[in-house]
Amino acid sequence: MNILYKLMSSVSFEEAHVLFNRGFEGYLVPMNLPFDTFISRFGNDGLSPALSIVAYDGTVPIGFVLQGIREVDGQKISWNGGTGIIPEYRGRKLGYSLIDQAEKLLKELNVSVATLEALSENKVAISLYESCGYKVEDDLLFLRSNEILDSKLPILEGYEIIRIPATQSIGSNLFSTIVPWQTDASNTPKLGGEAVMISKNGEVQAACLIRKKCVFGNKTESITLFQVKENGNEDALNKLLAYALEYDQSINRTTYNFLKGNGCVVSSLLESGFENTSISQVFMTKTF
């Protein structure tokens, strides 16, 4: 094989789309995205063809790594938004060299932390990334609930609930920045993100980052929970989650790539009536 590497910006979106779907063909969670959905991923998820790599065997595209970069407080953080190799080229140990080529570009651009997520059951992919120097930082959970969890919301007793657009939390210390890419405050505004805080005596006791889907004047349809920042105040945490996730309503609630952390938030959610789903991932990082 004569493997060459080029930027994805050197190929047409149509070619990249075909390669993407072929690259995920037969995987644990195969993705066969329509063309428009594939294109929208670049804008919605902050991916860039100029940062993404395509591997060729001669003139035949055989694999890819999708990448994006964001800058936080002067630090560049990257995300691997998908690595794939077409079926007939799998098992030839191309993954390591493909990741290596992608990382060379990141280093040239002074990225300091590379991040990615992998399905927990995809031990082959996790092993590959570990061999490339990545380490598992945490488990990522996808919990759900669609029932009334508390018929009456708890009395605030001196606490205050504050809601702001997620964009206003960017650059603050409300939420962590080394997190799964799509759960960052800079990404959720594109999806209608909102930061909800609970404060007492002017001090924020806990905060969460959510996306709420609703039409003005109508009942909330769904809420997705991305992040929670808490300081050990269990009472404040439980009250925040009840109000932010509208425990008194029968709506569809989910967590997305939610960091397990020390387990206190997850325990609160499960005790309130959330359930685990069959999907889980791991969050992995590499420092350059």
Steps between C-alpha positions, in 0.01 A plus 500: 500500500608852421321701769479877451335761720318815394276759661128436459475850354670363188202275418139587422231476766336230290816287511545565871139400564541166321824432688340586835212258458730225371742563786228429757346211311461194722614674821332442837291809432508537122432850367343545161439873496306679227713752312340808660542355850865422432564855377321656797732314742787727400316816594302366797791311658785736412678252273718619212599336168824701523584323828379153402715229343425254218717192436543369146628177356628648177199694378241309703380671825499235773479677837456830679519693825256790547639778720410835650687749718374757749698745713422549869697748712787490251507119498419310180287189546426256219231239447507182296146503364531161331764255380409246235660253260308336215426127563746347254795683660424418863732270688809635321615715794426826321331660800820591682658674201173678421479641854871587487452706183201678652704585811788642295260763371376575852855547626578737213203709612617500864212295637571415864220252577338252259164347594274226371223263602474127433225248561570316826452162333735584210809359671693491173462876447579579863814283481606678180464843657684387813786377282508850350541655846139580591367419845147440622393794716146394587189307404229678303140412578176527306221501759132557432165571662162590356272492805401749768782459754360727769139619490599814691832678461699547823469826693804715429536624861731794433646364178449675167484340155675704228478426129724650231579414135790254479699758302524718810678223690782472245825624653366479854591240759148358511591189300805290420668542161679164463179311438341296221496739204125524443426568867709817517324831556638631169323222309161481672388854404461375144243257640308741720725460802418644840699525823293456815646593840388482859639765732473595867611830647632599159727194464444233237465162671461287184443546127395286207515532125189385316318515169126548526275439203173687515281738306428828677175476692491123478607221734867395490553207265844380610807596703855375448752528782864552396694613806460561871739696721444452872691578819382222730176669607266204447187694593574772245589241234174310542295819487687621191441176310131495595444851362735485199369161386137576591442198722131596536433449128463189288763574235788327328822554700840368394867547583748521214864389535459577868818469708457257789741702715491418870157344454299737719307661212435164335381358833261793541358446152457124548340546843259751346384249238742517208602170342815381329488428128697243302733770363815615679828649388840588643657844489867493400765770486863541397726787600766618257 
